[in-house]
Amino acid sequence: MAADPEHQDLSTALRSAIEAAIPGATAEVTDNGGRHFALVVRSASFEGKRSLEKQRAVYAAITHLMGGDDAPVHAIDTMQTLAE
C-alpha cells in the first residue's frame, strides 16, 4: 500500500520542525492514520531533563501544525523522548 502523499508531507513537516527547534535532535515520525502520529525524538539536549520538559519542547516545536480547527495534525498518539 502506497503512502498518502499528504501524510508523507505532514511526517516530513513534523520531523523538520522538531529537528530545527531542538538542538541536535533526530526525529522518527510514524503516520498512524487519520492525522494521528507517533514520535521518537532523540537529542543530547534532553540529558538531565524531566519527561514533561522534553515533551513540552517537542510540542512547542510542532504547535503550528496542531493549532486550530483545521489543523493538519490532530494528535500525537505516542511520544518517546530520549537523551542520546
ZALODREN-893005 format. One record per residue (C-alpha): x, y, z; residue in one letter. Coordinates in pm, 1 decimal. Last residue first. Example, Ala and Ser with C-alpha at 12.3 -4.5 7.8 and 13.67 -1.06 7.14 Angstrom:
// residues 2
+----------+----------+----------+------+
!       c1 !       c2 !       c3 ! resn !
+----------+----------+----------+------+
!   1367.0 !   -106.0 !    714.0 !    S !
!   1230.0 !   -450.0 !    780.0 !    A !
+----------+----------+----------+------+
***
This chain:
// residues 84
+----------+----------+----------+------+
!       c1 !       c2 !       c3 ! resn !
+----------+----------+----------+------+
!   2130.2 !   1043.8 !   2319.7 !    E !
!   1864.0 !   1161.9 !   2563.4 !    A !
!   1537.2 !   1000.1 !   2451.4 !    L !
!   1192.0 !   1149.5 !   2410.1 !    T !
!    927.4 !    891.7 !   2321.2 !    Q !
!    592.0 !   1021.8 !   2205.9 !    M !
!    272.3 !    831.6 !   2144.4 !    T !
!    -63.9 !    920.7 !   1991.2 !    D !
!     33.6 !   1268.7 !   1875.4 !    I !
!   -297.4 !   1412.0 !   1766.9 !    A !
!   -493.2 !   1608.6 !   1505.7 !    H !
!   -212.3 !   1720.9 !   1278.2 !    V !
!   -322.6 !   1926.5 !    975.2 !    P !
!   -501.9 !   2177.1 !   1197.0 !    A !
!   -842.2 !   2276.9 !   1061.8 !    D !
!   -998.2 !   2363.8 !   1398.3 !    D !
!   -692.4 !   2549.6 !   1518.6 !    G !
!   -342.5 !   2459.3 !   1632.7 !    G !
!   -162.3 !   2131.4 !   1569.8 !    M !
!     89.2 !   2208.8 !   1294.0 !    L !
!    190.7 !   2546.2 !   1444.1 !    H !
!    236.4 !   2374.5 !   1781.2 !    T !
!    506.1 !   2145.7 !   1637.4 !    I !
!    823.6 !   2277.7 !   1802.6 !    A !
!    646.1 !   2372.2 !   2124.9 !    A !
!    508.2 !   2017.0 !   2142.3 !    Y !
!    861.7 !   1876.5 !   2125.0 !    V !
!    996.5 !   2110.9 !   2391.6 !    A !
!    695.1 !   2038.6 !   2614.5 !    R !
!    763.2 !   1665.4 !   2582.0 !    Q !
!   1122.7 !   1709.7 !   2696.2 !    K !
!   1021.7 !   1923.4 !   2994.4 !    E !
!    749.4 !   1673.5 !   3092.1 !    L !
!    992.2 !   1383.1 !   3078.0 !    S !
!   1233.4 !   1556.4 !   3316.1 !    R !
!   1558.1 !   1695.4 !   3181.8 !    K !
!   1904.3 !   1566.1 !   3273.4 !    G !
!   2005.7 !   1493.5 !   2913.8 !    E !
!   1736.8 !   1614.3 !   2673.1 !    F !
!   1991.2 !   1830.3 !   2487.0 !    S !
!   2163.5 !   1509.0 !   2376.3 !    A !
!   1867.6 !   1462.0 !   2146.1 !    S !
!   1645.6 !   1174.8 !   2030.9 !    R !
!   1281.0 !   1212.8 !   1935.3 !    V !
!   1051.3 !    916.3 !   1873.1 !    V !
!    711.5 !   1031.6 !   1753.4 !    L !
!    377.2 !    866.9 !   1678.4 !    A !
!    122.0 !   1036.9 !   1453.0 !    F !
!   -252.6 !   1087.7 !   1414.5 !    H !
!   -393.6 !   1278.6 !   1114.1 !    R !
!   -638.0 !    990.6 !   1048.7 !    G !
!   -360.3 !    739.2 !   1001.2 !    G !
!    -87.0 !    623.3 !   1241.1 !    N !
!    185.2 !    804.8 !   1046.4 !    D !
!    516.2 !    730.2 !   1214.5 !    T !
!    769.7 !   1006.6 !   1268.8 !    V !
!   1130.1 !    948.9 !   1371.4 !    E !
!   1302.7 !   1262.3 !   1493.3 !    A !
!   1670.7 !   1341.5 !   1525.7 !    T !
!   1761.2 !   1626.8 !   1754.1 !    A !
!   2097.0 !   1801.7 !   1777.7 !    G !
!   1944.8 !   2117.0 !   1924.4 !    P !
!   1564.0 !   2109.7 !   1932.9 !    I !
!   1378.8 !   2358.3 !   1711.4 !    A !
!   1503.5 !   2264.3 !   1363.4 !    A !
!   1487.4 !   1887.2 !   1426.3 !    E !
!   1134.4 !   1915.2 !   1561.6 !    I !
!   1007.1 !   2130.1 !   1274.4 !    A !
!   1173.4 !   1910.8 !   1011.7 !    S !
!   1033.2 !   1586.6 !   1154.6 !    R !
!    680.0 !   1726.8 !   1180.6 !    L !
!    692.2 !   1874.3 !    829.6 !    A !
!    829.5 !   1548.7 !    686.7 !    T !
!    552.3 !   1348.1 !    851.4 !    S !
!    299.9 !   1603.3 !    727.3 !    L !
!    436.2 !   1573.0 !    372.1 !    D !
!    410.4 !   1194.0 !    389.4 !    Q !
!     57.5 !   1240.5 !    521.6 !    H !
!    -37.0 !   1444.1 !    214.1 !    E !
!    143.0 !   1195.7 !    -15.1 !    P !
!    -62.3 !    900.6 !    122.3 !    D !
!    180.8 !    610.5 !    149.6 !    A !
!    147.1 !    334.1 !   -107.3 !    A !
!      0.0 !      0.0 !      0.0 !    M !
+----------+----------+----------+------+
***
